[in-house]
Amino acid sequence: MPKDFEETGVLDHINKLSSAEDIFTYLLLPHDAQVVNVSRLHIMKRFGAYLREASFGGLVEEEVFLKCRQLLKRAYGDFVDSTPMAEKVFKVFRDEEEKRKNRFVGLDALKASLQ
C-alpha cells in the first residue's frame, strides 16, 4: 500500500490525483485500459457516488485505503459487463430513457382510439 496517506490521508490524496489511471494505480487496482477508456467518466462518477454513500468514521487509514479500493473495484466492475447507456450514471441518459418511454405508443392505445 502506498505510504502517501500518512501525510494527507487516503481520501485527500485520491482527491488530488488527476486521472482515473492515477487512482487505479494509487489503489493498486488492476484494470483493462479499454474499459477505462470507454467508461472513464462513468466509472469515476459511480466511484464518487459510492464514496459519498460510504462511512469512513472510526477507520484507520489502512482500512480507508482498502475500503476505497473495494469501492473503485465495484464501480469499475459495474462497467466491465455493462455499458454507460445501460448503467445511466449521468442524468442525460436517464432523461433520454424517460423521453423514449413517453414516445412509445402501445397497440392497446391504438385499438382504443380506433373504436
Buried (B, 14 or more C-beta within 10 A) or exposed (E): EEEBBEEEBBBEBBEEBEEBBEBBBBBEBEBEEEBBEEBBEBBBBBBEEBBEEBEBEEBEBEEBBBBBBBBBBEBBEBBEEEEBEEBBBBEEBEEEEEEEEEEEEEEEEEEEEEE
